[in-house]
């Protein structure tokens, strides 16, 4: 099996995110919640066993304990590289609770971190998205999973709004997730909607 870049999105509510503020001089802001769900088939039709997630969480915590800074970005890049100009937070710890992997994200005073903090304090519900690698078998089961980081993302669109084969194809394409978000943003623009409809017809033709 080929190792793939794996990105799994969770909305603010799905991740059960809690905002915490550290007492003291710095008063750092934290996001605390589910980063990846186990033992269920997610919106990308992939299944992560709690065993796979637990092993990946343990490895990441060992890196943190060893002095390695695990930073995350705003939105998702298309690979596993961490882009320092996009960093908004760092993972201070991860742990298992039932089948799910939880994490605590410390918002950093970077330009992107300040943007995230302003949005959160203004009541914007932001989601999280785990980024890692692994092998996916024919049934969608993930093996050899490694967590690289957890990114902060806009509220993901509901997958039910798209036929599953089209949604999956888009998600596996370069820039596919951005295409889905764009289609929601231009609902009031007939010309843009026509262009997207033609593009989707081409995609559907390619699925046959």
N, C-alpha and C positions, 0 to 999 in steps of 0.2 A: 504493500500500500504506500501511496505517496503522502508525505507530510504536507498539510495544508495550513494556511493562515486562517484561524478560526476567530470570528467576532460574534459575540452574542449580546444583544441589546435587551435591557430591562428598563421599563419606565420608572418614574419616581415612585408610583404606587406599587408596582410589581416588586421593586427592590426593597420596599418598606423602609425607605430612607428616613433617618432621624438626623437632624442637625444638632450638633453639640458645640458649645463654645468653652474653650479651656479657660479656667480662671487664672488670674495673674496678670503680669505686665503685658504679655504678648496677646492674650485673648484670641488664640488661633481658632479658626472655624473648622469643624470636621463634618464630613458626610459619613454616616454609618449605616450599613445595610447589606442586603444580599447582592453579591457580585456575579454569581453564576448558580443556576438551578440544576440540581441533580435528579436522576431517576425519572425524568419526564421527557417527552418529545417536545422540543422547543419550536419557536416560530420558524427556525431554519431547518426543521425536520431532523435535527441531530439530538442524540441522547448521550448525556454524560453520566456515567455511573458515579455514585457517591464515593466509591473507592478511587476512581480516577481523579475526581476533584480533590479528595483528601490528600492524595499523594502530591498533587501539584501545589496545594496550599502549604503542605509541610515543607516542600522544597523552597517556595518563595519566602516563607518565614525564616528558614535557615539563611537565606541570602541577606534578609534584613538584619538578623541577629549577628551576621558576620560583618556588618558595616556597609552593606550595599544599599544604595538609595534607589528604590523602585518608584520612578516618576511616571505620571500619566499625563495625557494631553486633553485638550478640548477637541471633540470630534475624533473621528478615526482616520489615521493615515491608511494607505493601501498596503503597508507591509509591517514588519515587526520592529522597525527602527523607531527610537524615541527622538523626536525633533525638539531640541531644547527651546526653540523660540515659540513652541506651542504648549510647553509644560504649564500646568495649572495647579498641580497637587502632587503629593507623594503618598504612597501606601505605608501606613505605620504598622499595620498588622492585618493578618487574615486568620480566620478560624472556621471550623465546621459547626453547624447547628442543624442536626438532622441530616438530610441529604444535600443541603445547600452550603455553598461557600460564601461566608460573609467577609466584609472588609471595612477598615476604617481609613478614610482618605483625609489627609490634612491639606487644606487649601493654602497654597503658598502665595507670598506677596509679589508674584510675577505679574506682568501685564495681563496674561490670560487668567491667572488666579484671582486678580482683583476684579476682572470682568465676571467670573463665576461667583465670587462673593457678593458683588452688587446685585446680581440676578437672584441669588438665593435669598438674600435679605429683603428683596423686593417681592418675594412670594412666587418667583418663577420655579416651576417644578421641573428639575433637570433629572435625566436618567443616567444610568451607568452602562458601560459596555466592556465586557472582558475581552482581552486580546491575547491570543496565544497560538499554539501550534499543536498538531496532532494528526493522527490517521483516522479516516472515516471509512467504515466498511459499507457493504451494500445495503445494510439495514439502517444506516445512519448512526451506528454506535461509534463513539469516539474512543480511540486507544492511544496510549502514550502521550496524554495531554500535558502540556506545559503552559502555565500562565506567565505571560510576559509582563502585562500590566492591566490596569483597569482604567478606562477613559471615561470622561464625563461628556454626555451627549444630550442633544435636545430630545424632548419627549418623542419616543419612536411612534411611527404610525401603526395603527392596528393592522396586523397581517391579514385579517379577515376581509379587508377592503379590496384585496386583490385575489384573483384565482391563484391557487397555490403554485402551479407550475410556472406561471409568469412571475410571481413574487420571488420564487426560489431562483429563477434564471436571472432576474434583475440583481438579487443579492449576491450572486456569484460572479457578476460582471464587474469590471472596473468602473467605479462611479455609480454602481447600480442603486445603492442606498440613497445617494444624493438625487438620483433621478426620481425615486419614489417621493422624496420630500418635495422636490420641485413641482411634481404633478399636483400636490396638495396646495402649494403656494400660488398656483396660477389658475385656480378654478374659475376666476372671473374674467379670464382672458381667452376669448374664443379661438384666436389664431394660435396661441400657445397650446391650447387643448387639442386643436386639430393636429398640430405637429407631433404632440405626444401620442395621440391616437394612431397616427401613421407609423410611428416608431414601434409602438406596441404590436401593431399588426405584423410588422416585419419580424419581431421577436417570436410571436406566436407561430408564424410560418416556419421559423427555424426549429421549433419544438416538435414538429410533426415527424 
